[in-house]
């Protein structure tokens, strides 16, 4: 009887520890369909790019290995809420609905959307009235959409940012909306893209991590990892590898 009592007491301490103990693996979500250089799809299950690299670096700062889970936008929320994934480090309050289902970390960097156009570049959107701007089919541009709606500015839809920048380079477009990360990466392969062109900042989005409240990591740990990654210069080095600088 005493031995059974001893087993029960041991289980009372061990079982909660197993359930709530710190895992050595961080399960991190990455949204499906992101463009280069954020994510490069490779053969098999391997992916590379800015997002997988800084996610892995954050995990190392927290003493973890990382397991990447590529999810559609429709599955991200449910996986975070249920604790199937611990963290998503490519999210912004600017495009996310208000929710208390998970916790927001500090800002990692600012995603910047710019218009690249012929020199001299207008300083204000109103100076682009009557012009045509290269856009991506089915994309929404909050600051430009009112101008598109009443035809003050004409949009010309293309299949991708790369295709639009190629048109700009050949003089077939005078202005193009593009993600600055992609523009910087495109410039590493096409260094002449900004000759005779200038950038106009359209909008920027602070990028943070969503931390699951049912996961194996706390927002305090994530914030500490972000601080270390920034102060050490490791985050800047990852962006620089792809031709970009963080803001």
N, C-alpha and C positions, 0 to 999 in steps of 0.2 A: 504493500500500500504506500509505503514511504517513497519507493522508487517512482510510482505513478505520479505522486504529488510533485516530485522533483522534476519529472518530465513536463508536467503542466506549467510549472513555474518558469522553466527554461523557455518553453514555447511562447509564454506571455511576453517575454523580452525579445526573443529572436524573430518571431513572426512579424511584428510591427517594423522591426529594423529591416527585414527583407523587403517589406512592402514600400517603405518610405526611404530606404537607404539610397545613398548617392550612387547612381549608375556611372560606369566609366565610359558610356557612349551617349553622346548628345544627338538626338534625332532632330534634324533641321529640315524644314520645308523650303523648297525653291519653286516659285510659280512656273508653270509650263509655258513655253512659247516666247520667252524673253529673247530679245535680239542681242547680237554680238555688240560689244565685247563682254556684256554682262554674263552671258552663258554661251558656250560653244558645245553643241551636241557632238559627241564622239561615238565610236563604235561600241556596241554593247551598252552597258549601264554607265559608262564613264562620261563625266562632263567636266568642263574646265571653264575658266573665265573669271572675271572680277568677283562675281557673287559667290561661286563655290570656294574661291581662294580666301576671301575674307571671312566667310563662314567657318571654314576649317581653321583659320588663324584664331578666330574668337574661341572656338572649342579648345584649342591648345592652351590659350590663356586661362581657361577654366579647368585645365587638367583633364580634358576629355578627348576621346576620339570622336569623329563625327560620322554620322550616317545620314546621307542626303536622300530625301524623299521628294521627288519631282511630282507636284500635284497640280491639277487643273484649278482654276480660280474658284470653281464651284465647290471644291473639296477642302480648300485651305481653312475656311472658317470652322467647319465641323471637326477637322483633325486637331486644330488648336484648342477648341473648346473641350474636346474629349480627352486631350492629353496624348493622342496618338503621335503627335509631334511636340517637341519641347519648345521650338522657337522658329520664327520666320523673320529673317533679317533683311527683308526688302519690302517695306510697308511704309505708308505715309498717311497721316491724319487727313491730308488734303484730299485723298481719294477714297478713304475708308468711311463707312457709315459709323455713327457714334455707337459705341458698345462698351460694356464693362466685362465682357466675357474673357478678356485677356488683358495683360498689362503692357504698357508702352515703355520702351527703353529710352535712353538718351538718343540724340541724333547721331547717326554714323557719318553721314555726308549729305550734301544737297544735290539732288538731281536737277539739272538745269535744261530747260527747253529754250532753244534760240532760233532766231531767223538768220540765216546766212544769205547775204545779198550783195549786190554790186556796190562798189565804193563810188561816191560817199553814201554810207548807209543811213537811212532816215533814223531819227532819234526817238520818234513816237509812232505808235500804230496809226494814228490819224494821217501821218505823212505817207502811208501806204495805200490810201484810198485811191481807187482807180487802177491799182496794180494787180498782178496775178501772182499767187504764191503756190509753190509746190507742196502738196499735202499727201497724206497716205489714205487710201480708200477706207472708208468706214471709221476713221479716227475722229475723235472729238477734241476740239481745241477751245477750252472755255473762254479764253480771252479774245480769240479770233472769231468764234462762231457768230456773235452778233453782227460782225462786219460781213461774214459770208451770207448770213440769212437775208439781209436786205441788199445784197449784191454790191455793197460799197467796195469790197475786196473780192476778187474772184479766186476760187480755189481750183487747182488742177491736181486731181488725184492720180497718184502713182501706186505701184504695188509695194514699194519699200523705200526706206530712206536712202539706201544705196543707189537705187535707180534714179531717185530725184537728184541726188548729189552729182551723179554722172551727167544728168541733163544740165545742171548748173555749170559744171566744168566745161561742157561743150557749148555753152551759151544758149541753150534751148529754154532755159528758165532764168529769170533774174533774181528770184527769191525762193528760198526753201525753208520749211520748218523742220528742225531736226533735234534729236537729243544730243546734247553736247558730248556725252560719253562716246556715242557712235561717231560723231563728227571727228573727235580727236583720234579715234581708232582708224577711221577712214583716211585721215591725214597721214598716218604712218605708212600707208600703202600708196597714197596719192598726195605727195607733199605739196603739189602746186594748187590744191583745191582752194586755198585762201588767197592766192595771188589775185589782186584786184577785187577782193571780197572782204566784207566786215561782218561782225556778229552783232545782233541786237538781242539782249536778254528778253525773253518773252515771259517766262514763269519759272520758279524754282520750287521744288518739293523736298522738304526735310525727310530723309529716309531713316527709319528706325527699325528696331526689332519688336515684333509681337511675341510676348512670352506667355506660354500657356500657364494657367493657374493650377492645372492638374499635371503638369510636367515634372521633370526631375531637376529643374534649374530655377533659380529665383532671378527676379529682375535686378536685384542688387549685384549678383554675380555677373550678370550680363553687362551692366553698367560699368563695373570694375574692369571687365575685359575690354570694353570699348575704350575706356580711358587709357589703359596700358597699350592697346594697339595704336592709338593715336600718338601718345607721348613718345613711344619708342620709334616712330617713323615707319613702322611695318605696314600700316594702312596706306600711307602715301606711296610706299614702294610698290604695293600691289597695283594701285592705279597707274603709277608711272610706267609699269611694265607694259601697259596697254595704251600708252601715249597720253594719259589723262592726269590731271591733278585734282585733288579733292577740294571742295569748297565748304 
